[in-house]
């Protein structure tokens, strides 16, 4: 059973999300976003000053930057971002439009909100990077060996110091050996609350009105010489699948690829030619994995 909300007077990101969800007027930016940002802008600075650094601040006890649950506040902010990005995403042709009823703001207004909180935007370029880029649309090349190449930016990404807040959404061109159309751009996207054009899986799903907001944000850090993916997790990415797991066992390369991209890029080797339980793609549960890798490893392979 959900506990009572004991923080009702604080203008946190959960309340911004709920205000955007409930807003019915034409100008959500002026009516909802701007007043919220003016109230909380200074409140976030101590928190962001801590979480933006690649240090194990999450292992301590007590408040961080004046906040008791920074991982949960970052998660709430990510849900705000998910809701505001819906308008920029492809209209689905095989499922209900999840953008219906949500408040819309422009790209410049979206950036105004998050840069106002101290984040730094970034775009695309042509070199694909799974740390920075989320695949939105795949143009399949005739050569299955063709690497993933960015062809356009759908929405901007955001960094908070060394911490990745949100990847840029990009259109790509790729051979099926690297990213298969219909999988890389339409399979379930993990660590994500909401997308217009594809299913999503995060740990808030299935919980009650208040309990869902106790979900932790995924921490990905980039330093000059390394990347720490899902840094606060404690699991071994090479731990064997549990007996009776309804999902196909993933190879070590597939596990790393899923953690980097937050989705499947191709059908796993264990699935080919075998019937699987419907919906197995949503049951892979990579949330316990973490990965530290050197920047020198980035050589443009399928999982880069």
Secondary structure, DSSP 8 states (H G I E B T S, - for coil): -----S-TTS--HHHHHHHHHH--SS-HIIIIIHHHHHHHHHHHHHHHHHHTSSS-GGGS-S-BTTBS-HHHHHHHHHHHHHHHHGGGS---SSS--TTTT-----HHHHHHHHHHTT-EEE---SB--TTTEEEEEEEE-SSTT---EEEEEEE-EEEETTEEEE-EEEEEEE-TTT--TTTTTTS-EET-S--SSS-EE-TTTT--TTGGGG------EE-SSEEEESTT--EETT----TT-SS----HHHHHHHHHHSS-SS--TTTTTS---TTGGG----TTEEEEEEGGG-S--TT-
